[in-house]
């Protein structure tokens, strides 16, 4: 499990991105890059990290399922993900 502080920091970034989204779009449209640079760094959507919804793990993240590879494997073995089954040949 990731540190709670890292998860909280990422949630704070998500809120800040939502808050400044309209302003960023307007500044980009007008081409005012000086004002865009004065916005907070965490208002940039690039700074938001994809994290597992269960554990908060950032590495091995599977975008389609919003889970890390470890959680995905455990749930697939338990049959909790519809349409996914272990392959064997």
N, CA, C and O atoms as CSV, one atom per row, in Angstrom:
chain,resi,resn,atom,element,x,y,z
A,1,UNK,N,N,0.838,-1.177,0.000
A,1,UNK,CA,C,0.000,0.000,0.000
A,1,UNK,C,C,0.884,1.242,0.000
A,1,UNK,O,O,1.879,1.310,0.722
A,2,UNK,N,N,0.518,2.199,-0.797
A,2,UNK,CA,C,1.278,3.447,-0.878
A,2,UNK,C,C,1.053,4.266,0.390
A,2,UNK,O,O,0.069,4.076,1.104
A,3,UNK,N,N,1.971,5.167,0.649
A,3,UNK,CA,C,1.810,6.044,1.808
A,3,UNK,C,C,0.543,6.876,1.662
A,3,UNK,O,O,0.199,7.311,0.563
A,4,UNK,N,N,-0.133,7.087,2.754
A,4,UNK,CA,C,-1.365,7.875,2.718
A,4,UNK,C,C,-1.081,9.313,2.297
A,4,UNK,O,O,-1.937,9.965,1.698
A,5,UNK,N,N,0.110,9.809,2.605
A,5,UNK,CA,C,0.459,11.175,2.233
A,5,UNK,C,C,0.586,11.308,0.707
A,5,UNK,O,O,0.211,12.331,0.135
A,6,UNK,N,N,1.113,10.275,0.064
A,6,UNK,CA,C,1.240,10.313,-1.396
A,6,UNK,C,C,-0.132,10.269,-2.060
A,6,UNK,O,O,-0.380,10.971,-3.041
A,7,UNK,N,N,-1.012,9.448,-1.522
A,7,UNK,CA,C,-2.366,9.342,-2.066
A,7,UNK,C,C,-3.102,10.667,-1.876
A,7,UNK,O,O,-3.782,11.140,-2.786
A,8,UNK,N,N,-2.962,11.263,-0.688
A,8,UNK,CA,C,-3.622,12.535,-0.396
A,8,UNK,C,C,-3.078,13.651,-1.286
A,8,UNK,O,O,-3.837,14.498,-1.757
A,9,UNK,N,N,-1.777,13.650,-1.514
A,9,UNK,CA,C,-1.159,14.665,-2.366
A,9,UNK,C,C,-1.685,14.567,-3.796
A,9,UNK,O,O,-1.930,15.582,-4.449
A,10,UNK,N,N,-1.856,13.339,-4.271
A,10,UNK,CA,C,-2.362,13.138,-5.618
A,10,UNK,C,C,-3.822,13.583,-5.724
A,10,UNK,O,O,-4.226,14.151,-6.738
A,11,UNK,N,N,-4.603,13.327,-4.690
A,11,UNK,CA,C,-6.004,13.771,-4.678
A,11,UNK,C,C,-6.083,15.294,-4.688
A,11,UNK,O,O,-6.951,15.875,-5.339
A,12,UNK,N,N,-5.178,15.930,-3.969
A,12,UNK,CA,C,-5.125,17.390,-3.941
A,12,UNK,C,C,-4.798,17.940,-5.334
A,12,UNK,O,O,-5.358,18.949,-5.762
A,13,UNK,N,N,-3.886,17.259,-6.030
A,13,UNK,CA,C,-3.549,17.664,-7.394
A,13,UNK,C,C,-4.756,17.530,-8.319
A,13,UNK,O,O,-4.993,18.401,-9.156
A,14,UNK,N,N,-5.516,16.450,-8.176
A,14,UNK,CA,C,-6.701,16.249,-9.007
A,14,UNK,C,C,-7.702,17.373,-8.806
A,14,UNK,O,O,-8.282,17.879,-9.767
A,15,UNK,N,N,-7.905,17.766,-7.539
A,15,UNK,CA,C,-8.835,18.859,-7.249
A,15,UNK,C,C,-8.343,20.164,-7.858
A,15,UNK,O,O,-9.141,20.938,-8.387
A,16,UNK,N,N,-7.034,20.419,-7.790
A,16,UNK,CA,C,-6.473,21.653,-8.332
A,16,UNK,C,C,-6.577,21.685,-9.854
A,16,UNK,O,O,-6.822,22.742,-10.435
A,17,UNK,N,N,-6.394,20.547,-10.496
A,17,UNK,CA,C,-6.525,20.471,-11.959
A,17,UNK,C,C,-7.956,20.830,-12.357
A,17,UNK,O,O,-8.168,21.590,-13.301
A,18,UNK,N,N,-8.938,20.279,-11.633
A,18,UNK,CA,C,-10.343,20.594,-11.928
A,18,UNK,C,C,-10.636,22.074,-11.719
A,18,UNK,O,O,-11.363,22.690,-12.499
A,19,UNK,N,N,-10.064,22.636,-10.661
A,19,UNK,CA,C,-10.308,24.042,-10.326
A,19,UNK,C,C,-9.805,24.985,-11.424
A,19,UNK,O,O,-10.472,25.961,-11.765
A,20,UNK,N,N,-8.626,24.685,-11.970
A,20,UNK,CA,C,-7.997,25.581,-12.939
A,20,UNK,C,C,-8.207,25.159,-14.394
A,20,UNK,O,O,-7.641,25.784,-15.291
A,21,UNK,N,N,-8.989,24.137,-14.650
A,21,UNK,CA,C,-9.136,23.619,-16.016
A,21,UNK,C,C,-9.671,24.673,-16.978
A,21,UNK,O,O,-9.128,24.839,-18.070
A,22,UNK,N,N,-10.717,25.381,-16.593
A,22,UNK,CA,C,-11.313,26.390,-17.477
A,22,UNK,C,C,-10.336,27.547,-17.722
A,22,UNK,O,O,-10.209,28.042,-18.842
A,23,UNK,N,N,-9.655,27.963,-16.660
A,23,UNK,CA,C,-8.704,29.072,-16.783
A,23,UNK,C,C,-7.528,28.678,-17.682
A,23,UNK,O,O,-7.083,29.472,-18.511
A,24,UNK,N,N,-7.026,27.449,-17.515
A,24,UNK,CA,C,-5.923,26.967,-18.359
A,24,UNK,C,C,-6.339,26.930,-19.818
A,24,UNK,O,O,-5.577,27.331,-20.698
A,25,UNK,N,N,-7.555,26.446,-20.077
A,25,UNK,CA,C,-8.037,26.357,-21.452
A,25,UNK,C,C,-8.157,27.742,-22.081
A,25,UNK,O,O,-7.801,27.935,-23.244
A,26,UNK,N,N,-8.663,28.711,-21.304
A,26,UNK,CA,C,-8.806,30.074,-21.822
A,26,UNK,C,C,-7.442,30.697,-22.116
A,26,UNK,O,O,-7.266,31.352,-23.143
A,27,UNK,N,N,-6.485,30.497,-21.223
A,27,UNK,CA,C,-5.152,31.066,-21.427
A,27,UNK,C,C,-4.444,30.416,-22.620
A,27,UNK,O,O,-3.738,31.088,-23.372
A,28,UNK,N,N,-4.638,29.113,-22.785
A,28,UNK,CA,C,-4.037,28.438,-23.936
A,28,UNK,C,C,-4.654,28.923,-25.233
A,28,UNK,O,O,-3.958,29.117,-26.230
A,29,UNK,N,N,-5.967,29.117,-25.214
A,29,UNK,CA,C,-6.674,29.588,-26.404
A,29,UNK,C,C,-6.190,30.972,-26.816
A,29,UNK,O,O,-6.014,31.249,-28.002
A,30,UNK,N,N,-5.973,31.845,-25.822
A,30,UNK,CA,C,-5.527,33.203,-26.133
A,30,UNK,C,C,-4.029,33.273,-26.417
A,30,UNK,O,O,-3.548,34.260,-26.973
A,31,UNK,N,N,-3.295,32.237,-26.042
A,31,UNK,CA,C,-1.854,32.221,-26.296
A,31,UNK,C,C,-1.052,32.982,-25.268
A,31,UNK,O,O,0.093,33.350,-25.529
A,32,UNK,N,N,-1.628,33.225,-24.105
A,32,UNK,CA,C,-0.953,33.967,-23.040
A,32,UNK,C,C,-0.138,32.993,-22.182
A,32,UNK,O,O,-0.581,32.570,-21.114
A,33,UNK,N,N,1.054,32.646,-22.663
A,33,UNK,CA,C,1.869,31.646,-21.983
A,33,UNK,C,C,2.542,32.192,-20.736
A,33,UNK,O,O,2.928,31.419,-19.859
A,34,UNK,N,N,2.691,33.499,-20.638
A,34,UNK,CA,C,3.273,34.089,-19.428
A,34,UNK,C,C,2.303,33.916,-18.255
A,34,UNK,O,O,2.720,33.559,-17.154
A,35,UNK,N,N,1.031,34.165,-18.486
A,35,UNK,CA,C,0.026,33.983,-17.435
A,35,UNK,C,C,-0.157,32.504,-17.125
A,35,UNK,O,O,-0.425,32.134,-15.982
A,36,UNK,N,N,-0.014,31.675,-18.122
A,36,UNK,CA,C,-0.133,30.234,-17.930
A,36,UNK,C,C,0.987,29.728,-17.022
A,36,UNK,O,O,0.777,28.834,-16.203
A,37,UNK,N,N,2.167,30.303,-17.176
A,37,UNK,CA,C,3.316,29.909,-16.345
A,37,UNK,C,C,3.158,30.355,-14.901
A,37,UNK,O,O,3.789,29.789,-14.008
A,38,UNK,N,N,2.327,31.362,-14.658
A,38,UNK,CA,C,2.110,31.847,-13.293
A,38,UNK,C,C,1.100,31.011,-12.515
A,38,UNK,O,O,0.966,31.174,-11.302
A,39,UNK,N,N,0.388,30.120,-13.199
A,39,UNK,CA,C,-0.545,29.233,-12.501
A,39,UNK,C,C,0.254,28.265,-11.623
A,39,UNK,O,O,1.435,28.034,-11.880
A,40,UNK,N,N,-0.368,27.705,-10.604
A,40,UNK,CA,C,0.353,26.745,-9.758
A,40,UNK,C,C,0.819,25.525,-10.557
A,40,UNK,O,O,0.144,25.089,-11.489
A,41,UNK,N,N,1.965,24.988,-10.186
A,41,UNK,CA,C,2.516,23.835,-10.899
A,41,UNK,C,C,1.563,22.650,-10.843
A,41,UNK,O,O,1.403,21.933,-11.831
A,42,UNK,N,N,0.933,22.444,-9.695
A,42,UNK,CA,C,0.054,21.288,-9.543
A,42,UNK,C,C,-1.271,21.449,-10.276
A,42,UNK,O,O,-2.099,20.538,-10.243
A,43,UNK,N,N,-1.492,22.575,-10.931
A,43,UNK,CA,C,-2.705,22.770,-11.723
A,43,UNK,C,C,-2.562,22.137,-13.102
A,43,UNK,O,O,-3.529,22.067,-13.861
A,44,UNK,N,N,-1.367,21.682,-13.421
A,44,UNK,CA,C,-1.139,21.033,-14.707
A,44,UNK,C,C,-1.600,19.579,-14.639
A,44,UNK,O,O,-1.228,18.863,-13.709
A,45,UNK,N,N,-2.401,19.129,-15.604
A,45,UNK,CA,C,-2.886,17.748,-15.564
A,45,UNK,C,C,-1.789,16.698,-15.695
A,45,UNK,O,O,-2.008,15.536,-15.354
A,46,UNK,N,N,-0.623,17.083,-16.177
A,46,UNK,CA,C,0.478,16.141,-16.348
A,46,UNK,C,C,1.010,15.664,-14.997
A,46,UNK,O,O,1.592,14.583,-14.906
A,47,UNK,N,N,0.814,16.459,-13.959
A,47,UNK,CA,C,1.369,16.112,-12.657
A,47,UNK,C,C,0.528,15.102,-11.878
A,47,UNK,O,O,0.975,14.590,-10.852
A,48,UNK,N,N,-0.670,14.814,-12.347
A,48,UNK,CA,C,-1.509,13.821,-11.685
A,48,UNK,C,C,-0.996,12.431,-12.054
A,48,UNK,O,O,-0.760,12.140,-13.227
A,49,UNK,N,N,-0.827,11.577,-11.048
A,49,UNK,CA,C,-0.282,10.241,-11.234
A,49,UNK,C,C,-1.417,9.221,-11.211
A,49,UNK,O,O,-2.288,9.283,-10.342
A,50,UNK,N,N,-1.415,8.285,-12.157
A,50,UNK,CA,C,-2.386,7.199,-12.131
A,50,UNK,C,C,-2.035,6.263,-10.982
A,50,UNK,O,O,-0.907,5.779,-10.892
A,51,UNK,N,N,-3.005,6.007,-10.101
A,51,UNK,CA,C,-2.778,5.129,-8.966
A,51,UNK,C,C,-3.878,4.091,-8.864
A,51,UNK,O,O,-5.018,4.332,-9.263
A,52,UNK,N,N,-3.524,2.935,-8.326
A,52,UNK,CA,C,-4.479,1.849,-8.104
A,52,UNK,C,C,-5.563,2.333,-7.145
A,52,UNK,O,O,-5.269,2.971,-6.134
A,53,UNK,N,N,-6.820,2.023,-7.472
A,53,UNK,CA,C,-7.922,2.485,-6.627
A,53,UNK,C,C,-7.963,1.764,-5.293
A,53,UNK,O,O,-8.547,2.283,-4.341
A,54,UNK,N,N,-7.362,0.583,-5.190
A,54,UNK,CA,C,-7.382,-0.181,-3.947
A,54,UNK,C,C,-6.166,0.088,-3.074
A,54,UNK,O,O,-6.304,0.367,-1.883
A,55,UNK,N,N,-4.976,0.005,-3.658
A,55,UNK,CA,C,-3.752,0.082,-2.872
A,55,UNK,C,C,-3.032,1.416,-2.985
A,55,UNK,O,O,-2.230,1.755,-2.115
A,56,UNK,N,N,-3.297,2.169,-4.024
A,56,UNK,CA,C,-2.593,3.428,-4.228
A,56,UNK,C,C,-1.271,3.258,-4.946
A,56,UNK,O,O,-0.535,4.230,-5.116
A,57,UNK,N,N,-0.951,2.035,-5.374
A,57,UNK,CA,C,0.308,1.764,-6.061
A,57,UNK,C,C,0.320,2.484,-7.408
A,57,UNK,O,O,-0.677,2.484,-8.130
A,58,UNK,N,N,1.462,3.098,-7.739
A,58,UNK,CA,C,1.557,3.872,-8.979
A,58,UNK,C,C,2.194,3.094,-10.125
A,58,UNK,O,O,1.911,3.367,-11.291
A,59,UNK,N,N,3.039,2.140,-9.807
A,59,UNK,CA,C,3.706,1.360,-10.855
A,59,UNK,C,C,2.854,0.158,-11.228
A,59,UNK,O,O,2.134,-0.381,-10.388
A,60,UNK,N,N,2.932,-0.255,-12.464
A,60,UNK,CA,C,2.174,-1.415,-12.921
A,60,UNK,C,C,0.686,-1.141,-12.955
A,60,UNK,O,O,-0.119,-2.035,-12.696
A,61,UNK,N,N,0.313,0.094,-13.275
A,61,UNK,CA,C,-1.085,0.504,-13.290
A,61,UNK,C,C,-1.734,0.090,-14.603
A,61,UNK,O,O,-1.177,0.330,-15.674
A,62,UNK,N,N,-2.911,-0.531,-14.526
A,62,UNK,CA,C,-3.660,-0.942,-15.713
A,62,UNK,C,C,-4.833,0.009,-15.871
A,62,UNK,O,O,-5.787,-0.022,-15.094
A,63,UNK,N,N,-4.748,0.847,-16.882
A,63,UNK,CA,C,-5.698,1.932,-17.090
A,63,UNK,C,C,-7.136,1.441,-17.293
A,63,UNK,O,O,-8.082,2.060,-16.806
A,64,UNK,N,N,-7.292,0.336,-18.006
A,64,UNK,CA,C,-8.628,-0.168,-18.312
A,64,UNK,C,C,-9.397,-0.595,-17.063
A,64,UNK,O,O,-10.626,-0.537,-17.031
A,65,UNK,N,N,-8.668,-1.020,-16.042
A,65,UNK,CA,C,-9.318,-1.557,-14.852
A,65,UNK,C,C,-9.122,-0.671,-13.622
A,65,UNK,O,O,-9.726,-0.931,-12.581
A,66,UNK,N,N,-8.307,0.349,-13.717
A,66,UNK,CA,C,-8.005,1.256,-12.609
A,66,UNK,C,C,-7.395,0.505,-11.423
A,66,UNK,O,O,-7.638,0.845,-10.265
A,67,UNK,N,N,-6.599,-0.521,-11.736
A,67,UNK,CA,C,-5.954,-1.347,-10.721
A,67,UNK,C,C,-4.486,-1.544,-11.064
A,67,UNK,O,O,-4.078,-1.396,-12.216
A,68,UNK,N,N,-3.691,-1.882,-10.036
A,68,UNK,CA,C,-2.304,-2.251,-10.287
A,68,UNK,C,C,-2.281,-3.688,-10.781
A,68,UNK,O,O,-3.279,-4.399,-10.666
A,69,UNK,N,N,-1.169,-4.115,-11.320
A,69,UNK,CA,C,-1.051,-5.457,-11.881
A,69,UNK,C,C,-1.274,-6.525,-10.816
A,69,UNK,O,O,-1.809,-7.595,-11.108
A,70,UNK,N,N,-0.868,-6.238,-9.595
A,70,UNK,CA,C,-0.992,-7.204,-8.508
A,70,UNK,C,C,-2.459,-7.387,-8.127
A,70,UNK,O,O,-2.937,-8.515,-8.004
A,71,UNK,N,N,-3.169,-6.277,-7.940
A,71,UNK,CA,C,-4.591,-6.341,-7.604
A,71,UNK,C,C,-5.390,-6.951,-8.750
A,71,UNK,O,O,-6.328,-7.715,-8.524
A,72,UNK,N,N,-5.011,-6.609,-9.984
A,72,UNK,CA,C,-5.687,-7.172,-11.143
A,72,UNK,C,C,-5.563,-8.696,-11.145
A,72,UNK,O,O,-6.545,-9.401,-11.378
A,73,UNK,N,N,-4.369,-9.196,-10.889
A,73,UNK,CA,C,-4.127,-10.642,-10.900
A,73,UNK,C,C,-4.937,-11.337,-9.814
A,73,UNK,O,O,-5.545,-12.380,-10.056
A,74,UNK,N,N,-4.943,-10.754,-8.613
A,74,UNK,CA,C,-5.690,-11.356,-7.508
A,74,UNK,C,C,-7.181,-11.412,-7.822
A,74,UNK,O,O,-7.833,-12.429,-7.588
A,75,UNK,N,N,-7.714,-10.323,-8.349
A,75,UNK,CA,C,-9.142,-10.281,-8.665
A,75,UNK,C,C,-9.493,-11.196,-9.833
A,75,UNK,O,O,-10.563,-11.805,-9.847
A,76,UNK,N,N,-8.598,-11.294,-10.808
A,76,UNK,CA,C,-8.849,-12.174,-11.942
A,76,UNK,C,C,-8.884,-13.636,-11.481
A,76,UNK,O,O,-9.721,-14.414,-11.940
A,77,UNK,N,N,-7.985,-14.001,-10.583
A,77,UNK,CA,C,-7.964,-15.366,-10.055
A,77,UNK,C,C,-9.232,-15.672,-9.257
A,77,UNK,O,O,-9.715,-16.804,-9.269
A,78,UNK,N,N,-9.762,-14.681,-8.575
A,78,UNK,CA,C,-10.981,-14.869,-7.789
A,78,UNK,C,C,-12.239,-14.806,-8.658
A,78,UNK,O,O,-13.332,-15.142,-8.202
A,79,UNK,N,N,-12.077,-14.375,-9.912
A,79,UNK,CA,C,-13.216,-14.290,-10.822
A,79,UNK,C,C,-14.056,-13.048,-10.596
A,79,UNK,O,O,-15.247,-13.048,-10.904
A,80,UNK,N,N,-13.459,-11.985,-10.061
A,80,UNK,CA,C,-14.199,-10.765,-9.744
A,80,UNK,C,C,-14.233,-9.764,-10.895
A,80,UNK,O,O,-14.955,-8.768,-10.828
A,81,UNK,N,N,-13.455,-10.021,-11.958
A,81,UNK,CA,C,-13.437,-9.114,-13.103
A,81,UNK,C,C,-14.174,-9.815,-14.253
A,81,UNK,O,O,-13.704,-10.837,-14.753
A,82,UNK,N,N,-15.313,-9.279,-14.671
A,82,UNK,CA,C,-16.085,-9.930,-15.728
A,82,UNK,C,C,-15.311,-9.989,-17.046
A,82,UNK,O,O,-14.668,-9.019,-17.449
A,83,UNK,N,N,-15.387,-11.144,-17.707
A,83,UNK,CA,C,-14.757,-11.312,-19.006
A,83,UNK,C,C,-13.291,-11.657,-18.958
A,83,UNK,O,O,-12.680,-11.835,-20.012
A,84,UNK,N,N,-12.700,-11.760,-17.791
A,84,UNK,CA,C,-11.280,-12.078,-17.660
A,84,UNK,C,C,-11.158,-13.461,-17.044
A,84,UNK,O,O,-11.760,-13.749,-16.010
A,85,UNK,N,N,-10.364,-14.323,-17.699
A,85,UNK,CA,C,-10.079,-15.624,-17.112
A,85,UNK,C,C,-8.626,-15.958,-17.396
A,85,UNK,O,O,-8.028,-15.441,-18.340
A,86,UNK,N,N,-8.076,-16.816,-16.579
A,86,UNK,CA,C,-6.684,-17.209,-16.732
A,86,UNK,C,C,-6.550,-18.075,-17.972
A,86,UNK,O,O,-7.310,-19.024,-18.165
A,87,UNK,N,N,-5.587,-17.746,-18.803
A,87,UNK,CA,C,-5.403,-18.523,-20.024
A,87,UNK,C,C,-4.460,-19.699,-19.747
A,87,UNK,O,O,-3.549,-19.601,-18.924
A,88,UNK,N,N,-4.692,-20.781,-20.430
A,88,UNK,CA,C,-3.776,-21.915,-20.351
A,88,UNK,C,C,-3.816,-22.621,-21.708
A,88,UNK,O,O,-4.853,-22.654,-22.371
A,89,UNK,N,N,-2.705,-23.170,-22.099
A,89,UNK,CA,C,-2.644,-23.858,-23.390
A,89,UNK,C,C,-1.704,-25.021,-23.321
A,89,UNK,O,O,-1.519,-25.725,-24.314
